[in-house]
Amino acid sequence: MTLRTLESLGSLEGKRVIVRCDLNVPLRDGVITDDGRVRASLPTLNALINAGARVIVCSHLGRPDGAPDPQYSLEPVAQRLSELLGAPVAFARDTVGESAQDAVSSLEDGGVVVIENLRFNAGETAKDDATRQAFAAELAKLGDVLVSDGFGVVHRKQASVYELAELLPSAAGLLIETELDVLDRLTEKPERPYAVVLGGSKVSDKLGVISHLLPRVDRILVGGGMLFTFLKAQGHAVASSLLEEDQLDVVRGYIAEAEERGVELVLPTDVLVAASFSADAAHEVAAADAIEATAFGASGIGLDIGPETAARFAEVIRGSKTVFWNGPMGVFEFPAFAAGTKTVAQALTEVDGLSVVGGGDSAAAVRQLGFTDDQFGHISTGGGASLEFLEGKKLPGLEVLGWA
């Protein structure tokens, strides 16, 4: 089976089109701090507007626990979307209630409304199938067709992602098409050398992708908090740095498998060690095999890869034709510990080939550090979904659209 796309829906003029986007953007005091996901939704929304559809945008934001919570309202997102589209965007203050129904009934061809946070209704994420189906049935009353374009949620079996797609004629939007095209290039005959750069806090979050990609890549570079489990697995002391003791044997297995397969496993040779987990903590560079030799001793905490490692990572990245990066190299939110992540990001902009930033914290990091989306081959909108795809898992939100 093949993915159903917008063309499969035929003429959409005058039709009520529910678009499931992923507009789960970071907010601070009600202000969007990174509108990347909103901008990523624009190609599909503009295509529908130009087709004369009546567009009903829905999404979740945060984890409001199944009840209305003002701090998770999508109203700031609706305002930003209006600015980006250069046209009025109505906002409904509920999901399937009177406000949503009135807003939808008032739509004209080419008009857009954003309904309130889907997770204000417990049925969106309910574990019980019947509860999700009931909420999906209420959502279905608002529209004639569904366009699923929230790639960041396709790995979730949720009412607006899965059950709604069973109730209405449904197809994938342009964003999902783009994401799948890039992921296909990463998994099917990628141009070589192929490097994967992994960071973030935990090895356990990346176990599946490491296992699935080891037979497929030429180089794996490991940074972030997960690097300390690799160093410990090699017999090095890591002081008070983040460590997953229960993953040491698994990591030793990966180190051995990489050697057997001829995959270059690039681990840090130096680390930035701090006295504490804080933005202004005293810190110094330590050799990766001598982390406890700093002035902080056994209480030191590794918060970034060191300059030697960053330079080596950059060299390997620039020498690759395909690069996938998921997870920052350190605590980039603290300027003193952002250099490793910034060096890796800069190297990705210089790749002569395909460079992919794998969503989530990596996407937030590159934007916070001053990079723009067009400096990379692709910035994914779905960190978890991207990883599960690369792990070879089935994603329910894609299967229901015909992807197999």
C-alpha positions as CSV (number, residue, x, y, z in Angstrom):
1,M,0.0,0.0,0.0
2,T,1.1,3.5,-0.7
3,L,0.6,6.7,1.3
4,R,-2.6,8.6,0.4
5,T,-1.7,12.2,-0.6
6,L,-3.8,15.3,-1.1
7,E,-4.4,14.4,-4.8
8,S,-6.4,11.4,-3.7
9,L,-9.0,13.6,-2.1
10,G,-10.1,15.2,-5.4
11,S,-11.5,18.7,-5.4
12,L,-11.7,20.3,-2.0
13,E,-13.4,23.5,-3.0
14,G,-16.1,24.4,-0.5
15,K,-15.3,21.3,1.6
16,R,-14.6,21.4,5.4
17,V,-11.1,20.1,5.7
18,I,-9.8,19.2,9.2
19,V,-6.0,19.5,9.2
20,R,-4.3,17.7,12.1
21,C,-1.1,19.7,12.5
22,D,1.6,19.5,15.2
23,L,1.7,23.0,16.6
24,N,3.1,22.0,19.9
25,V,5.4,25.0,20.2
26,P,7.4,26.2,23.2
27,L,5.7,29.1,25.0
28,R,7.1,31.5,27.6
29,D,4.6,33.8,29.3
30,G,2.2,33.2,26.5
31,V,4.7,34.0,23.8
32,I,6.0,31.5,21.2
33,T,9.8,31.1,21.5
34,D,10.2,28.9,18.4
35,D,7.6,29.0,15.7
36,G,9.3,26.3,13.5
37,R,6.4,23.9,13.7
38,V,3.9,26.6,12.8
39,R,6.0,27.6,9.7
40,A,6.3,24.0,8.7
41,S,2.5,23.7,8.5
42,L,2.3,26.6,6.0
43,P,2.8,24.7,2.7
44,T,-0.2,22.3,3.3
45,L,-2.4,25.1,4.7
46,N,-1.7,27.4,1.8
47,A,-2.4,24.6,-0.7
48,L,-5.8,24.0,0.9
49,I,-6.6,27.7,1.1
50,N,-5.7,28.1,-2.6
51,A,-7.9,25.1,-3.4
52,G,-10.9,26.9,-1.8
53,A,-11.2,24.6,1.2
54,R,-12.7,25.6,4.5
55,V,-9.7,24.8,6.8
56,I,-10.2,23.6,10.4
57,V,-6.7,23.4,12.1
58,C,-6.4,21.2,15.1
59,S,-3.4,20.3,17.3
60,H,-2.3,19.6,20.8
61,L,0.0,21.8,22.9
62,G,1.8,20.5,26.0
63,R,0.2,18.1,28.4
64,P,-2.9,19.6,30.0
65,D,-4.1,16.3,31.4
66,G,-7.4,16.1,29.6
67,A,-9.0,19.3,30.9
68,P,-8.8,23.0,29.8
69,D,-5.8,24.8,31.1
70,P,-5.2,28.5,30.0
71,Q,-1.4,28.1,29.9
72,Y,-1.7,25.5,27.1
73,S,-4.2,27.4,25.0
74,L,-3.6,27.5,21.2
75,E,-4.7,31.1,20.9
76,P,-1.1,32.5,20.6
77,V,-0.6,29.9,17.9
78,A,-3.7,31.0,16.0
79,Q,-2.4,34.6,16.2
80,R,1.0,33.6,14.9
81,L,-0.6,31.6,12.1
82,S,-2.6,34.6,11.0
83,E,0.6,36.7,10.8
84,L,2.4,34.0,8.8
85,L,-0.6,33.5,6.4
86,G,-1.2,37.2,6.0
87,A,-4.9,36.6,6.5
88,P,-7.4,36.4,9.4
89,V,-7.5,33.2,11.4
90,A,-10.5,32.6,13.6
91,F,-10.1,30.9,17.0
92,A,-12.6,28.5,18.6
93,R,-12.4,28.3,22.4
94,D,-13.3,24.7,22.6
95,T,-12.6,21.5,20.6
96,V,-16.0,20.1,19.6
97,G,-18.4,22.4,21.5
98,E,-20.6,25.4,20.6
99,S,-17.6,27.7,19.9
100,A,-16.0,25.2,17.4
101,Q,-19.3,24.5,15.7
102,D,-20.1,28.2,15.3
103,A,-16.6,29.0,14.0
104,V,-16.7,26.2,11.4
105,S,-20.2,27.1,10.3
106,S,-19.1,30.7,9.7
107,L,-16.1,29.6,7.5
108,E,-16.1,30.7,3.9
109,D,-14.1,29.1,1.1
110,G,-10.4,29.7,1.8
111,G,-11.1,30.6,5.4
112,V,-9.2,29.2,8.4
113,V,-10.1,28.5,12.0
114,V,-8.0,27.0,14.8
115,I,-9.9,25.0,17.4
116,E,-8.7,24.8,20.9
117,N,-6.1,22.3,22.2
118,L,-7.2,18.8,21.5
119,R,-5.8,17.5,24.8
120,F,-8.3,19.7,26.7
121,N,-10.5,16.7,25.9
122,A,-9.5,13.5,27.7
123,G,-10.7,11.4,24.7
124,E,-7.7,12.6,22.6
125,T,-5.1,10.5,24.4
126,A,-7.3,8.0,26.2
127,K,-6.0,4.5,26.5
128,D,-9.5,3.1,26.0
129,D,-10.3,2.6,22.3
130,A,-14.0,3.4,22.7
131,T,-13.2,6.7,24.5
132,R,-10.9,7.8,21.7
133,Q,-13.4,6.7,19.0
134,A,-16.2,8.7,20.7
135,F,-14.1,11.9,20.7
136,A,-13.0,11.2,17.1
137,A,-16.7,10.9,16.1
138,E,-17.4,14.4,17.6
139,L,-14.4,15.8,15.7
140,A,-15.6,14.2,12.5
141,K,-18.9,16.2,12.6
142,L,-16.8,19.3,12.1
143,G,-15.4,18.3,8.7
144,D,-15.8,16.4,5.4
145,V,-12.2,15.1,5.1
146,L,-9.1,14.9,7.1
147,V,-5.6,15.9,6.1
148,S,-3.0,14.5,8.6
149,D,0.0,16.7,8.6
150,G,1.4,16.4,12.2
151,F,4.4,14.3,11.6
152,G,5.5,14.7,15.3
153,V,2.5,12.7,16.4
154,V,2.2,9.9,13.8
155,H,3.8,7.5,16.2
156,R,0.9,8.0,18.6
157,K,-2.4,6.1,18.4
158,Q,-4.6,9.1,19.4
159,A,-8.1,10.1,18.4
160,S,-7.2,12.9,16.0
161,V,-4.3,10.9,14.5
162,Y,-5.7,7.4,14.1
163,E,-9.5,7.1,14.8
164,L,-10.4,10.3,12.9
165,A,-8.5,9.1,9.9
166,E,-10.7,5.9,9.9
167,L,-13.9,7.9,10.1
168,L,-13.3,10.5,7.3
169,P,-11.7,10.3,3.9
170,S,-8.1,11.0,4.8
171,A,-4.7,11.7,3.3
172,A,-1.3,13.0,4.3
173,G,-0.3,16.6,4.0
174,L,2.8,18.0,2.3
175,L,4.8,18.1,5.5
176,I,4.4,14.4,6.1
177,E,5.3,13.7,2.5
178,T,8.5,15.7,2.9
179,E,9.4,14.0,6.2
180,L,9.0,10.6,4.7
181,D,11.0,11.4,1.6
182,V,13.9,12.5,3.8
183,L,13.6,9.5,6.1
184,D,13.5,7.3,3.0
185,R,16.8,8.8,1.8
186,L,18.3,8.1,5.2
187,T,17.3,4.4,5.2
188,E,17.3,3.4,1.5
189,K,20.6,3.6,-0.3
190,P,22.0,6.8,1.5
191,E,24.9,8.5,-0.2
192,R,28.1,7.5,1.7
193,P,29.9,8.0,3.9
194,Y,26.8,8.1,6.2
195,A,27.2,9.5,9.7
196,V,24.8,9.5,12.6
197,V,25.3,11.9,15.4
198,L,23.5,11.1,18.6
199,G,23.3,13.2,21.8
200,G,20.7,14.0,24.4
201,S,20.5,12.8,27.9
202,K,19.8,9.1,27.8
203,V,21.2,6.1,26.0
204,S,17.9,4.3,26.7
205,D,16.1,6.8,24.4
206,K,18.3,5.9,21.5
207,L,18.7,2.1,21.9
208,G,16.4,1.2,19.1
209,V,17.9,3.6,16.6
210,I,21.4,2.5,17.4
211,S,20.5,-1.1,17.0
212,H,18.7,-0.5,13.7
213,L,21.3,1.8,12.2
214,L,24.5,0.0,13.1
215,P,24.2,-2.3,10.0
216,R,23.4,0.7,7.8
217,V,25.9,3.5,8.7
218,D,29.6,4.1,8.4
219,R,30.1,6.3,11.4
220,I,28.3,6.9,14.7
221,L,29.3,9.9,16.9
222,V,28.1,10.0,20.5
223,G,27.8,13.1,22.6
224,G,25.4,14.6,25.1
225,G,24.6,13.0,28.5
226,M,24.5,9.5,26.9
227,L,28.3,9.7,26.3
228,F,29.0,9.0,29.9
229,T,27.4,5.6,29.8
230,F,29.7,4.8,26.8
231,L,32.7,6.0,28.7
232,K,31.8,4.0,31.8
233,A,31.2,0.9,29.6
234,Q,34.9,1.4,28.5
235,G,36.0,1.4,32.2
236,H,36.4,5.1,32.7
237,A,35.2,6.9,35.8
238,V,32.6,9.6,35.0
239,A,32.3,11.4,38.5
240,S,28.8,12.6,39.0
241,S,27.8,12.8,35.4
242,L,24.6,11.4,34.1
243,L,24.9,7.6,33.9
244,E,22.5,4.7,33.1
245,E,24.1,1.8,35.0
246,D,21.5,-0.6,33.7
247,Q,22.5,0.1,30.1
248,L,26.2,-0.6,30.5
249,D,26.1,-4.2,29.1
250,V,23.9,-3.1,26.2
251,V,26.4,-0.3,25.4
252,R,29.3,-2.7,25.6
253,G,27.5,-4.9,23.1
254,Y,27.1,-1.9,20.7
255,I,30.8,-1.1,21.0
256,A,31.7,-4.6,20.1
257,E,29.2,-4.8,17.2
258,A,30.5,-1.5,15.7
259,E,34.0,-3.0,15.7
260,E,32.8,-6.2,14.1
261,R,30.9,-4.4,11.4
262,G,33.7,-1.9,10.7
263,V,31.5,1.0,11.8
264,E,33.6,3.9,13.1
265,L,32.4,4.7,16.6
266,V,33.6,8.2,17.4
267,L,33.5,8.9,21.2
268,P,34.6,12.0,23.0
269,T,38.3,12.4,24.0
270,D,37.6,15.4,26.2
271,V,34.7,16.7,28.2
272,L,33.7,20.0,29.8
273,V,33.2,19.3,33.5
274,A,31.4,21.6,35.9
275,A,31.2,22.0,39.6
276,S,27.4,21.8,39.5
277,F,24.4,21.8,37.1
278,S,24.0,25.5,36.7
279,A,24.6,28.2,34.1
280,D,27.4,30.0,36.0
281,A,29.1,26.9,37.4
282,A,32.9,26.8,37.5
283,H,34.1,24.4,34.9
284,E,37.2,23.0,33.1
285,V,38.2,20.7,30.3
286,A,39.1,17.2,31.2
287,A,40.3,14.2,29.2
288,A,37.5,11.7,28.7
289,D,39.5,9.1,30.6
290,A,40.3,11.4,33.5
291,I,37.1,13.2,34.4
292,E,37.6,12.8,38.1
293,A,41.0,14.5,37.8
294,T,39.5,18.0,37.7
295,A,39.4,20.3,40.7
296,F,35.8,19.1,41.3
297,G,36.9,15.4,41.8
298,A,34.1,12.9,42.1
299,S,31.4,15.6,42.3
300,G,32.1,17.0,38.9
301,I,29.4,16.9,36.3
302,G,30.1,16.6,32.5
303,L,27.9,19.2,30.7
304,D,29.3,19.3,27.2
305,I,31.8,17.7,24.9
306,G,35.2,19.3,25.0
307,P,36.8,21.5,22.2
308,E,39.0,18.7,20.9
309,T,36.0,16.4,20.6
310,A,33.9,19.1,18.9
311,A,36.6,19.7,16.4
312,R,36.9,16.0,15.6
313,F,33.1,15.6,15.3
314,A,33.0,18.6,12.9
315,E,35.8,17.0,10.8
316,V,33.9,13.7,10.5
317,I,30.6,15.4,9.8
318,R,32.0,17.6,7.0
319,G,33.7,14.5,5.5
320,S,30.3,12.7,5.2
321,K,27.8,12.8,2.4
322,T,24.7,11.9,4.6
323,V,24.4,13.1,8.2
324,F,21.5,12.5,10.6
325,W,21.8,14.3,14.0
326,N,19.5,13.8,17.0
327,G,20.2,15.2,20.4
328,P,22.4,18.2,21.6
329,M,26.0,17.6,22.6
330,G,25.6,19.3,26.0
331,V,23.4,21.6,28.0
332,F,23.0,24.1,25.2
333,E,20.5,26.2,27.2
334,F,23.5,27.4,29.3
335,P,25.8,29.5,27.1
336,A,28.9,28.2,28.8
337,F,28.0,24.6,27.7
338,A,26.6,25.3,24.2
339,A,29.9,25.3,22.3
340,G,29.8,21.6,21.4
341,T,26.3,21.7,20.1
342,K,27.0,24.9,18.1
343,T,30.1,23.4,16.5
344,V,28.2,20.3,15.4
345,A,25.4,22.4,14.0
346,Q,27.9,24.6,12.1
347,A,29.5,21.5,10.6
348,L,26.1,20.2,9.4
349,T,25.6,23.4,7.5
350,E,28.8,22.6,5.6
351,V,28.0,19.1,4.6
352,D,28.3,18.5,0.8
353,G,25.2,16.2,0.7
354,L,22.2,15.6,2.9
355,S,22.2,17.0,6.4
356,V,19.2,16.3,8.6
357,V,18.5,17.7,12.1
358,G,16.3,15.2,13.8
359,G,13.7,17.4,15.5
360,G,13.0,17.8,19.2
361,D,15.8,19.4,21.3
362,S,18.1,19.4,18.3
363,A,15.8,21.7,16.3
364,A,15.3,23.9,19.2
365,A,19.0,24.1,19.8
366,V,20.0,25.2,16.2
367,R,17.4,28.0,16.2
368,Q,18.3,29.2,19.7
369,L,22.0,29.2,18.7
370,G,21.2,31.5,15.7
371,F,21.0,29.1,12.8
372,T,18.2,29.3,10.3
373,D,16.3,26.3,8.8
374,D,17.5,26.9,5.3
375,Q,21.1,26.3,6.4
376,F,20.4,22.6,6.7
377,G,19.1,20.0,4.2
378,H,16.1,19.3,6.5
379,I,15.0,20.0,10.0
380,S,12.5,17.4,11.1
381,T,9.4,18.4,13.1
382,G,9.1,15.0,14.8
383,G,12.0,13.9,17.1
384,G,10.2,10.9,18.5
385,A,8.5,10.0,15.3
386,S,11.8,10.3,13.3
387,L,13.6,8.0,15.8
388,E,10.8,5.4,15.7
389,F,10.8,5.4,11.9
390,L,14.6,4.9,11.9
391,E,14.2,2.1,14.4
392,G,12.0,0.3,11.8
393,K,8.8,0.6,13.9
394,K,5.3,0.7,12.5
395,L,3.8,4.2,13.0
396,P,0.0,4.0,13.5
397,G,-0.6,7.5,12.2
398,L,1.0,6.5,8.9
399,E,-0.4,3.0,8.6
400,V,-4.0,4.5,8.8
401,L,-3.1,6.6,5.8
402,G,-2.0,3.6,3.7
403,W,1.7,3.6,4.4
404,A,3.1,0.1,4.7
